Amino acid sequence: MSLPAQVQLARDDLRNHLDRFDWAGQTARRLEILQTFLKLATTEGYSSVTMRRLARAIGVKASSIYFHFPAGRDEIVTESLRWHYYEWGTAIVDAVDQCDSAREVWDAMVRVHLTRQLSLPESDLWDILVAMDRIGRFLPDQIREEIDLWLHLFPHMYEAAAHEMGYRNCDTAVHVVVAVLDSASSWCKRSADQHDLVIQVKQAIAITHALLSSHAQSISTPAPGAKRSRGRKVPNRTPE
């Protein structure tokens, strides 16, 4: 399989960013703490997850949490956000690597995007925290910079696929598509039924292609102000 050139470049940029983090060296306990924090934050509320509550959910003393995360809750929040987008990005890259056409890439990204948005409640939490930070600026500068880069690299994958499908000026279209998929839990019913998810994915793919067609410019469509060619004009001849 060979990915379209622009998609491959965008994929490599995303993969290089993800490869900066060596999660293989994480202990099982650290990962358990991160996953438990995300679960509690989505089920009980972000503000309610204290170090004591987190320790009780895991079955350890609070001091044990500080052993793994010396900076406490702020460090856990930062690492949880990073872990979430790392898993998300890895799933995207793995799906794209199975494709060999731009349309397959687009559809695969939509499939992963919608599936994870609906099946992982912490996806909504991640979106909320990022939106809240734009107002309150409570996240550390380093993770904010990483998130800003992620919010560039991820849509750029969609843009690369759109360009390879023959669309131009698709920046707005891609951001509309991402916003629609990010809010999937508001217009898609969460269901444990795999058949329901398959139907929802098909609908989402159709919706995103419609949004792309209506908000981006196809290379077959003349740019605004461009003169259309009407063919070769044959001059009138005076009858002899």
N, C-alpha and C positions, 0 to 999 in steps of 0.2 A: 504494500500500500504506500502511496505517496501523497502527502498532503499538498494542497495548493500552496504556492510560494508564500503569499501574505499570511495565510493561516499558520504556516510553519514558523515564520518569524515571530508572530504574536504568541504562539504556543511556547516557543523557546524563551521569550521574555518572561512569561508567567512561570514557567518551570524553573528558570534561574532564580527568580525571586523566592519561590517556595523552597528551593534547595539551600537557601541561606540558613534554614532552621533544621537543626539536627535533632529530630524527635526520637530517633533511635536510641539516643542516650538517656532518654527520660525513664525514670523508674516507674514501675507499675503503680506505686502509691501516688506519685505526682499526677499521673494521668487520671487515676481514680478521683483525686481531689478536683481536678479541672472538670471532669465529666459530671461529678456530683454537684458541683457549684452551678453549672449550666442547667442541670435538671431542676434543682431547687429554685433557682432564679426564675425559671419559666412557670413553675407550678405554684410557688408560694409568693413570688414577687422579689424583684431584684434587691430592694432595700432591706428585706426581712432576713436575708442570708448573712447572719453573723458568723464569726469564726467558731463560736460555741455551737451554733445550729449546724454548721457544716461538719464539725467534728462528731456531733451526735449521730448525724446521718451515716457517717462512715463507720462509726463504732470505735473511735479513738479519742484521746484527750486533745484539747485545743492546743496544748504545747507541741503535740506531734505535728499539727498542721504547720506551725511556725518553723519546725525543723526542716520541712520541705520547702516552705515559702517564707523565708525570714522577714520579708517586707510586708507580710500579712495580706489583708484583703485586696489592697491595691495591686499587688503582684499577681494574685490569683485572677483578678478581673482582667488584667492585661494579658496574661498567658491564656486565659479562656478565649478571649477575642482572637488571639493569634492562632490558637489551636483550631477554632471554628473555621476561619477562612483558609487555614492550611488544608484541612480535610475537604472543604468545598473545592478549593483550587485543584487538589489532587484528583478528585472525582471528575472534574471538568477535563483535565489533561488526559486522564485515562480514557475517557469517552471519546475525545477528539482523536486520539491515537488510533482508534479503530475505524476511522473514516478515510475515504479517499476522494471525496468531492465536497465542494463548498456547501452545497445544500445539506448533505449528510452531517457536516460539521454543525451547521446552524441548528438542525433538528435535534442532534445529540445534545447540544448545549441547552436548548430549551427543555428537553426531557430531564436532564440532570437538575437544572435550575428549578423546575416546577416540582419535581419529586422530592428534592431536599427541602424546599420551602414548605411543602405540605406535611412531610413525614417527620421533620425535625422542628419542634416548637421553638427551640433556641435560635432558629434562623430569624424569627420575628424579634426576639430579644436583641439579637445582634444589630438588626436594623434600627431598633428603638434607641439602643445605647449610642450608636453612631450619630443618629439624628439629635439626641439630647446633648451630645458633646459639642455639636455645632453651635449650640446656644450657651451651654454652661461651661464648656472648656474644662472638664474635670479629668479627662484622661491624660496620662503622661505624654509629653511631646513625641517621644519615640514611637509609641504605638499609634498615635494619631498620624504621624508621617507614613507609617507602614500601611495604615488603612487607606490614606489618600492614594498611595501608590497602587494598592489593590483595587480601589475604585476607578483607577485608570486602566490597569492591565486587564481586568475582567471584561469591561465593555469593549476594550480594544479587540478582544477575541471575536466578539459579535461583529464589530466593524470590519475586521479582516475577512470574515466569511461573507458579509454583505458585499464587500468590494469584489470578491472573487465570483459572486453571483451576478455581477454586472451593475451594481448600484453605486452611485456617487452621492456626495453631500448627505450621508446617512447618519451623521452624528446625533442629530435630534431624534431620528427614528429609533436608533439603538437605545438611547436613554429613556425613551417612552416605553420600549419593549422591556427593558430592565425594571423600570418602575412598575409596570403591569405585573410582571412575574414576581417581583418582590412582595406585592400585595395579594398574591394568589389566595391566601387564606381568607380574604374578604369576599372573593367571588367564586371560590371552589370549596366544596364541602370536603372536610377531612374525612377520610374513610379508610378502614382497614381492608376493604375489599380491593384486591388487585385489579379486578375488572374495571371498577370505577376509576382507578388511577390511570389505566390505559386509555380510557375514554377522555379523561381530563387532559392527558398529555396530547392526544390527537387534536383536541379543541384548542389547546394553547399553541400548538405548532401552527395551526391554521390562522389563529388570531395574530400571531407575531408576523407571519408572512403578509397578512393584510395590512398591518401597521407599517411594515417595511415598504410595501408597495405604495401606500398612500402618503408616507412622510419622507421618502427618499427619491432620488432621481435615477431612473434607469438610463443606462448608456444609450438605449434606443430612443430616448426622449430628448429632443433638442433642448439645450439650455435656454433659460429665459432670454429673449432678445435675439436669439440666433435665427438667421434666415433659413427657411426651409428650401431645399432644392426642389424645383418643379420640373426638372428634366431639361433637356436641350431644346431651346426655342428655335423653331425653324422660321427663317425670315420669309416674309411675303414676297412673292414674285409677281412682277407685272406680266400679264399675259402677252404673248407675242402676237 
